[in-house]
């Protein structure tokens, strides 16, 4: 069940909210949220519910053992066991197929027969599930937050449906206290509705409108891919993945507020960045800070020699790429970003920093666009053909005309995407707020316009979804 479906926002969400608001006390409400979250997960992945609940129970037991132990050695042992179990589940379900395919490819290359293996299915949201479980154990080990007294709290933290399928990645130290006490208000609920509708509109009206031309262009064989097609498809995907991902994050933050939770903001206009370092301070913030706090800093961070710091960055972004999917193109994408983060700590970074802002921005967008091509491609051959076409080096005797993909709908979505990728909307809103601050009539009018805008965006998004338009789910591979 996706957030951007009529089943979710016309049936599941209203029922869950209505019952939640009628129930007394935080414990009863948490139990209801857990039941709803399990139903939400089972709707799309019923076969793994029991296994993941068993994993929750194991993490609960290990968390209690870590919390109660005064011996550093025993605490480290229990934490290590938990980390190995959680990573073992992730590696088996997400990377077994990749390992088997890679091994068989090597065997065939050397003339040996491939080994027959069974395909291992991928549990929905396994990467987010694993990182939440790891955060739970590590935060307890570091004494940032006590272990949960009730296993239902661990289950709710991991299964909480607003963040279950696409994040943001939550920390136990941030969510644990909110399971015991959190605030509800009309203002907070209204802000939650506003954020949810904004995220839904970003996903449906912009990301989905760009998904169809992007998918069609990336699916073209090399003989039909011209340079204009390649650039348009790359730009469409670049905007699609941002508005798809940030749209889901906005919906998650909004849903959290409706139930009284405060989640970490996951995006801060990443495409206005002036460096790749800045991009990763703005893009998928919950993931980049997770790797920073749980991997990069324990490896030594930047408190070691330059060579070791560079190695730490490459390790982190190798893991970051691998986290995104079981495909070597994701690993290459991660190492590609890691390489530029290393370069920006050398004289190359000083050179880029000396450029005018417009050239620094162009540098970032070009690096990102090339990276997104590798990220989106099914394999390295597809990525190479695509990049050749972008560079104008590939011959395309049967090239498809760009107008076949650059429809009025796609161009409109691209213009909107570019505009809302910048700081201009926030600056305009702030300017209007300043003008209205001393005029009560304008403030009242602004409130009415705000409500009307939310209703219009929701109506447009719901109508778009109801017509059965293209509604892909990017994060299934994650």
N, C-alpha and C positions, 0 to 999 in steps of 0.2 A: 504494500500500500504506500503510495507516494503522497507527499503533501499537495502536489499539483494535480490532484484528481477530485472529481465531484464526490466520490465515495468518502474521501477524507474530510473535506471542508463542509459538506452538506449533511453528513451522517455521523462519522466517527467523532470528529472534534466537538460538535454541539452536544452529543450525548455525554462524552467524557467530561466536558466542562460543566454541564448542568448538574450531573451527579456530584462532581467534585465540589461545586459551590454549595450544594445542599447538605453535604456531610459535615458533621461537627468534629473538630479537633484535627491536629496535624497528623497524628498516627493513623487515624482512619482514612484521611485523605491520601496519605502516602501509600497505604495498602491498595486503595482504589487505583491510584496512578500506576502502581506496579502491575495490577491485573490488566489495566488498559494497555500498558507497554508490552506485556507478554502477548496479548491478543494482536497488537500492532505488528510485532515481530513474526508471530506465527502465521499471520495472514500472507506473508511473503516467503517464509522459510520455516514451516512447521517442523520439518524433519530434524532440525538442529536445536530446538528449544530445550529438550531434556539434557543434551550434552552440555550446552552453555550454562544451564542451571547447575549442573554438577560442577562445572568450572567455578561458578560463583561460590558454591559451598566450599570448595577447596580453598579459594582465596580468602573467604571469611575465616576459616579455621586457621590458616597460616597467618592472617593478619592479627588474630587474637593471640596466637603464639608469639609473634614478634612483639606485640604491645606489652604482654605480660612478662616477658623475659628481661631480666636485668643483666644477663651475660651478653657482652658484645659479640662473642663468638656464636652463641646460639641464635641471637637475633640475625646475624649475618647468614647463618646456615638456613634458617627458615625463609629469609628474603631470597636467597639464592635458589632454593628449591622452587619457590613461587615463580621467580623470573624464568627459570628453565621450563617449568610446566606451561606457562603462558606463551612463551616464545616457541615452545615445541608445538603447541596447537596451531599457532600462526604459520610456522614453517611447513608443517605437514599439509594443512588444508590449502594454503595459498601458494606454496612453492614446490610441492611435490611434483606436480605436472610439468613445471618448467624444468626441474632437475632431470626428470625422466626423459623429456624431449631433448634436452641438451646432451645427455649421456648417449641416447640412441643416435643422435646426429654425429657424435664423435665416433661411435662404433661403425656407422655406415661409411664415414670418411676413411676409416682405416680398413674397410672391406669386411667387417664383422657383421653378423646378423643382429638386428635390433632386439632388445629384450621386451617381450610383451608385458605391458602394465595396464592396470585399470585406471580409468580417469577418476580423479578425486574431486567431488563437487565443492564449490566455494560457498561457505556460509555467508549470508548477507551481513555486511558491516563488520567482518571479522577483524579488520585492521583497527577500527575505532574501539571495538570491544577489547582487544588486547591491550591497547595503549591506556585505556581506562583501568584495566585490571593491574597493569604495571604501576601506574600512578598510585593506585590504592596501596599496594604493598610498599613502594618506595617512600611515600609520604609518611606512612606509619613508622617505617624503619628510621627515617630521619627525624622522627618526633614532631612533625609538622601538624599532625592531626591524629587523635586516638583512633583505634580500630572501632568499627561499628559494633554496638552491643547486640544488634539484631541482624540476622542474615538478610532480612528483607530490605534493610537499608543498603547493603552491598548490591543486592539484585536491582534495586531501583536506581542506584547511582550508575550502574552499567547498562541497564535496559531502558532507562528513561527515554521515552519515544521521541521527544523533540530533537535529540542529538544522536539518535541511534544509528541512522544510516549515512549521515553526511557531516557529522560534527556540529559545532566545534568540539575539539577534544577538551574534556573537562578534567580538572584536578580534584582529587579527593579532598585536599586541604581547602579547596574553595567550595565544594558542594556538600561535604560532610556536615558543616554547621547549618547549612540551609535545610537539610533534612530534618533537623530538630526545631529550627525556628526560622521563619521567613515571613516577610510582610506582604499583605494583600491590600490593595486600594483601588478605587475606581480609576484614578489617574494612571496607575501602573498597568491596570488591565487595558485601558484605552490605548496606552502607548504600545502594549503588546499586540493589540489588534492592528494598529497602524504599521508596526514593523512587519507583521506577518503578511499584510496585504502588499506592502512595498516589495517584500521578497518574492511573493507570488507573481507580481507584475514583472519583476526583473527576470524571473525564470520563464514565464509563459510568453510575455509580449516581446521580449528581446532575445533571450537565449534560445528559445524554441524556434523563433522565426529565423535565426541564423544557423540553427543546427542542420536544417535540410540542405541548403546550398553547401555548407561545409562538408557534410557527409557525402554528398554527391560528387563534389570535386575531388575529395581525398580518395574516392573509390574509382576515379578514372584511371585507365591504363596509361602508361607513359606516352603512347602514341597519340593520345587524345588530350594531353595536358599542355596547355600553352602557358606562357609567362603571365598574362593577365588573369587567366583562370587560377593559377597557383597563388598569386598574390591576393586575389580576392578571397579564395578559400582559406588561406592562412589567416588573413585579417578577420574573417568571419569566425573561425574557430577561436582565435585569440579573445575576441569579445564574448563568444558563446561560453567558453569555460569560465570566464570571470563572472558573468552575470548568472550562469547556472549555479556555480559554487557559492558566490556571495549571496545569491537569492535564497538558496537553501539555508545558509547561515543566518540571514535576516529572519527567515521563517522560524528557525530554531530559537533565536533570541526572543522573537515575539511570542512564541508559544511558551517559552520559559517564563516570561513576565506574566502571562495570563495565569500561570499556576504559582506565581510568587517567587520564581527563581531569577537570579541574575547570572547570566552567562557571559563569558569573555567575548569581546568583539573580535571577529575573525578577519576582517578586511578593513583597510583604511586607504582607499583610492590607490592601489598599487601601481597603476599605469601612469601616475604622475611622477614616479621616482626618477631621481637623477643618477642613480647607480644601482648595481645589482644588490649591493649590501642594503641599500634603502628599500629596494623591492622586497627583500625577505623580512624587513621590519614591518611591511605593510600587507604582504600576501600570506594567507593561511597562518595567521599569527599564532593560533593555538598549537599548530604543528611545529612551526619554527622555534617557538619558545619551549615546547616539550623536548625537542632534540637538544636545544641549548642547555636546559637544566638537568636533563637525565642522561645525556650522552656527551655533549661537547665539553661542558665544565668538568665532569668526572675524568675525562681523558686528559685534562690539563688546560683546556681552553686556549687562551692566548697568554697564559702565565708562564709558558715554556718558550723554548727557542723558536725562531721563525720557522725553521724547517719542520719542527714538531707541530707547530700551529697549523701550517699548511696541510700536513698529514691529517690532523684532527678534522679540519674542514672537509677534506676529501672523504674521510671515513663517514662523517655525518651525512654528507650529501649522497654518498653511495647508498647508505641506509635509507635516506629520504626518498631517493628514486625507487629503490626496491620496495619500500612501503606502499608506493602508489600502485604497483601492479606486478604480476608475475610475467614480466616480459623484459628482455634485455634492453629494449628501447627506453624503458623507464629508468633503468640503471644508467644508461648513457646520458639521459636527460639530467639526472641527478649529478653525475660527475661533471657534466658540461657546466652546470651552475656552480658547482664547487670550484671548478677551474677558474671561472671569472671572479669568484670571491677571493681566491688566492691571488690572481693577477691584480685585483684592486688594492691589495696590501703591498704591492711593489711599486716601482716607478711608473708602471702602466697606470695605476690608480691615480697617481699624482698628475700624470698627463691628462687623463680624462677629467679630473677635477678642475684643471685649468681651462677647460673648454667653456665657451658660452653655454648658457642654460639650454638653449634650443638644441645645440649639438649633443649635449649630455643626454637630453631626453631622447633624441634620435638614436643615439648609441644604445640606450637601454631598450627601447622598443624593438630595434633590430635584433639585438641579442635574444630578447624574449620571443620574438616571432620565430626565429630559427629554432629555438629550443622547443616551442610548441609544436612545430612540424615534426620533430623527432618524437615528442611525447605522443602525438596523435597517430603517427604512422604505425601500422601493424607489424612492420619489420624494417630492418635497415635498408633493404632494397627499395622499398616504397619511399622511405625517407630520402634516400639518395636521389631517386628519380624526381621527387618533388622539389628538392633543393636545386637540382640541375635546372628544372623548369623555371624556378624563381630567378635563377641567375641568367636565364636566356640561353643556356648551353644545350638544352635538349631539343631535338627536332620533333615536331608534333604535326606530321602530315595530315592526320585526321582530327585536328584540334576542334573541340566543341566551342561554339561562339559564347562569349562571356554573358551575353544577354539572356542566355538560357538559364543562368544561375543568378545573375544580378537583377532579380525581379524588383518591382516597386516595393513589395513587402520587405524583401531582404535589405534593400538600400535604406528604407525608412528605419528598420531596426538597427542598421549599422550607424546611421546618423544619431539616433537616440542613444545607442551604446557609447559612442564616442563622447557625446555631451555629458552623459551621466558617469563617465569614467573620470571626469575632471572635477576640479573644486568649484566650478561655476555654479551648480545648483545650490550648494551650501552657502556660497557667498551671496547669491541672490536672496536666499531665504533669510540670512542674517541681516542684509540691508533692509529688507521689508519689515523685519521684526523691529529694527531700530526706528524706522519711520513710524511704525504703529505703536511704539512703546509709550508715547505721550498723548495718544489719541484713543480713548476708550472705544469710540465707534469703530475705528479701524481694527482694533483688537477683536471686537465682537464679530466683525465681518471676516477677519482672518480665521477665527475659530469655525465659522460656518463653511468657509471655503475649504478648510482643512478636512472637515467631515465629508463634504461633498466630493472632494478629491479621492478620499479613501473609498467611498461608495462607488464612484465611477471606475476606479482602478480595479476594484473587486469584480464589478459587473463585467467589465471588458475581459478580465482574466477568466472568469467563470464561463463567459460565452465562448471564448477562444477554446477552452478545454472541452466544453460541451459539444463543440462541433467535431471533435475527434481529430484535431490537428496533431502534427508530429510532436511527441512528448517523450524524448529519449531520457534515459537515466544513466548519466555519465559515471556515477560512483559505484556501479555494480562491480567494476573491475578492481576497485580500491579495497 
